[in-house]
């Protein structure tokens, strides 16, 4: 059993020597600009991963998923605890080897500065900016207190990492030949550091080895999608707690047993904040759709669903609370069996025989190719008729998904909205977007439409019919 871990590590090295040529060949081709702009994978999947150059994309991924850099929302929020405590566990393994310890401290500091370089801050208006990239907020009075506190660190990262980026940038890009070898080497070094500790039992080393391989495969293959690696979270937390408890009893922690209480306090703070967030019922959709925001975060239950749950309203009235005017649209959509073209949205769950009638084009790739072929808006409409489409469902929140630097999804969405709004063969059936429109006498009145003098509520959907 003593040599089993060396044998396993040797097998892993042999496996990677076999795989590296294939991995390298898979990094060699850049997407042409036109193809990249219309690539649904780039817009839909890569938004979880980021759009930096390839090596930075992989290296900053642990920070990105902990700080919600690439995607924001409760479904991708795993909290800050793993990122805060895992480096401390790593340092505790080499604490008595001073040269290695300080080398790791320096590497971790450079790493967090690198992550700041590709992260962002928010001002009071919710506008993103990155002081590390030389970007400033539009007005000093819009700065938030938390941004003002950490802004010097972002600026420091810009100054300190310029020489490092100057060396790395020529070797990388959207594809390169160095990223995967760097990942393999980094994985092997960390694995050696953890497995080299003699006080670990064979059982713990086996669990650590299997868990490490799982983490590495997630890091390599998941594209930053956190739920592919949810198993990592309980295993890592259990390992952190076990490590701190053992080190505290052996008095080998840098700050004695007080360090254990500090770690438990951080875990407790995280649990409290996470629990408060989960029961507060605050979401981007609620914030955008509910005009009166004074009661947001004060109720555990969804106020628009609760009346139906207790029998105060019927199903149609509940749907109307969730999305205005949707009932009349569903009545028309379910009144025949014509084909429906759907862009985003989850309304297909309310449509009969949706498995037969729905054509999903969530990132507008089909529309993009069709528009490039026919050019004229009237020809696009004619092509839609020839394909058999009668109805169109549009998710009005679609541009919020766009994280591409070139904003390709937003451009396609804008072109699509201009087409359906200006073509006289396409009529709006229903929407929950509320705007101010001017009457003949010049009075501004509320109206449910795609455009107007002023936006009141952004809305979540629009349903059209092609005549």
C-alpha positions, -999 to +999 in steps of 0.1 A: +000+000+000+029+024+006+037+027-031+001+027-044-001+065-046+031+068-065+018+042-090-015+061-093+003+094-099+025+077-125-006+064-143-022+099-142+010+113-158+010+086-185-026+093-192-020+130-196+010+124-219-014+104-241-041+131-240-020+163-243-014+160-281-052+157-286-058+186-262-033+208-280-047+200-314-081+211-300-068+245-291-053+254-324-082+270-344-097+304-338-133+310-348-137+335-376-154+367-363-187+360-382-189+325-369-180+336-333-208+362-334-234+336-344-221+308-323-248+298-297-223+279-276-202+311-272-232+331-261-251+305-241-224+283-225-193+304-224-210+331-204-205+308-174-168+305-182-159+341-192-145+357-224-109+364-213-080+349-232-079+311-226-053+308-199-068+336-178-103+320-183-091+288-166-069+303-140-095+328-127-124+303-127-122+294-089-125+331-081-151+338-107-176+312-095-171+322-059-176+359-065-203+355-093-181+374-118-194+358-150-230+350-140-251+365-112-280+349-095-289+325-067-286+295-089-249+301-094-240+315-060-218+291-040-205+318-016-170+330-006-161+303+020-143+279-002-122+306-018-115+321+016-105+290+035-090+266+009-058+288+005-054+286+043-056+248+042-030+248+015-007+271+035-012+250+067+003+220+049+036+239+042+037+262+072+068+247+088+087+249+055+093+286+055+106+291+020+078+271+004+052+288+027+063+323+016+065+312-020+029+300-018+018+333-001+034+353-029+017+331-056-017+334-039-013+372-037-005+374-074-034+351-081-060+373-063-046+404-081-049+385-114-086+378-106-092+414-098-078+423-132-107+404-149-134+412-123-156+442-118-172+465-093-207+481-092-217+516-086-250+528-071-267+526-104-256+489-110-231+499-137-201+477-139-166+492-139-131+479-134-105+503-120-078+477-128-085+482-165-084+519-163-122+522-162-138+547-139-174+552-127-193+580-145-195+602-114-177+601-081-210+605-062-222+571-077-194+552-060-205+526-034-186+523-001-176+487-008-162+497-042-143+526-027-127+503-001-113+477-026-107+500-056-070+505-046-065+468-048-079+467-083-056+496-093-027+478-077-034+447-098-032+468-129+002+481-120+018+449-107+005+425-134+014+445-164+048+428-167+033+394-161+006+400-188+033+413-211+049+379-209+018+357-211-003+376-236+018+368-267+015+331-259-023+329-254-055+342-269-090+327-275-070+295-283-034+286-275-009+257-269+000+264-233-032+264-212-038+227-209-001+218-201-001+246-174-033+231-159-019+196-158+013+208-142-006+229-117-028+200-108+001+176-103+020+201-081-011+206-058-017+169-057+018+162-047+017+189-019-015+173-005-005+137-008+031+142+005+018+148+040+028+117+059+002+122+087-027+116+063-040+080+065-043+058+034-081+063+035-078+101+035-052+100+008-075+078-014-104+102-009-082+132-016-069+116-048-103+107-061-117+141-051-088+159-066-093+142-100-130+150-099-122+187-092-097+188-120-121+172-145-147+197-135-122+226-139-112+212-173-145+202-188-174+220-171-171+254-189-176+270-155-211+256-150-212+251-112-239+224-109-217+199-127-194+200-097-218+204-067-203+174-051-171+195-046-188+218-021-197+194+007-165+174+003-143+205+004-161+220+034-158+186+053-121+185+044-116+221+056-133+215+089-115+183+095-081+199+087-087+229+111-099+207+139-069+184+137-044+212+134-060+230+163-056+199+185-020+195+175-014+232+179+002+234+145-020+263+132-003+297+126-027+313+151-032+283+175-068+273+183-082+308+177-078+301+141-104+273+143-129+297+159-122+323+132-129+297+105-161+285+122-172+322+125-166+327+087-187+295+080-214+308+103-215+342+087-218+326+053-246+303+064-265+333+079-260+354+047-270+326+024-301+317+044-312+354+045-307+356+007-327+324+000-357+334+021-358+371+011-375+364-022-354+390-040-345+382-076-336+401-108-369+392-123-389+404-092-369+436-090-376+444-127-412+434-128-427+447-096-432+485-097-436+488-059-403+476-045-409+487-009-419+452+002-392+433-017-373+410+007-399+411+034-418+380+025-406+344+023-434+334-001-439+346-036-466+373-032-479+366-068-483+328-062-495+328-026-531+338-034-535+309-057-519+285-032-546+293-006-575+293-031-581+331-032-577+333-070-581+309-099-553+298-124-560+325-149-560+352-123-527+339-109-511+339-144-523+375-148-505+384-115-473+368-128-474+384-163-501+409-174-521+400-205-506+365-208-539+348-204-553+362-237-521+353-255-523+317-242-559+314-252-550+323-288-519+301-288-538+271-275-568+278-298-551+262-328-522+239-337-500+262-357-462+262-353-447+286-328-412+302-331-398+307-296-369+330-286-361+323-249-390+323-224-405+294-205-440+298-219-438+265-237-449+248-205-483+265-208-488+256-245-506+224-255-486+199-276-455+221-272-433+191-281-447+192-316-454+229-321-424+247-306-393+257-325-367+271-301-341+296-312-329+308-279-298+327-291-313+337-325-289+317-345-315+306-370-328+342-374-292+355-378-285+331-406-318+337-423-315+375-421-280+373-436-293+353-465-325+372-475-315+408-463-350+424-467-374+423-437-403+414-459-384+384-472-377+373-437-414+373-430-421+353-461-394+328-452-410+324-417-444+317-434-428+291-457-413+274-427-448+272-412-445+297-384-476+316-374-468+327-338-436+342-323-428+342-285-400+366-275-383+368-241-378+405-235-351+398-209-329+380-235-302+408-237-295+404-200-279+370-208-253+386-231-218+386-217-199+385-250-174+414-254-188+422-288-224+420-276-234+397-304-266+384-287-278+420-280-272+430-317-292+400-329-320+408-304-321+444-315-323+434-352-351+409-343-371+435-324-368+460-352-381+434-376-412+424-357-420+460-347-417+474-382-431+447-404-468+454-410-475+416-414-466+410-378-491+420-350-485+421-313-510+399-294-499+406-259-470+418-237-464+428-201-440+456-211-455+489-199-445+522-216-457+558-218-473+566-252-484+599-264-521+604-274-533+627-301-538+655-276-502+651-264-511+633-231-488+605-220-507+574-211-497+539-199-498+513-227-487+477-231-464+479-261-428+473-273-419+509-275-431+543-264-420+577-251-408+563-218-403+528-204-422+521-172-418+483-167-394+464-189-416+433-191-407+397-196-424+385-228-441+395-261-463+373-283-468+380-320-489+366-348-478+365-385-507+374-408 
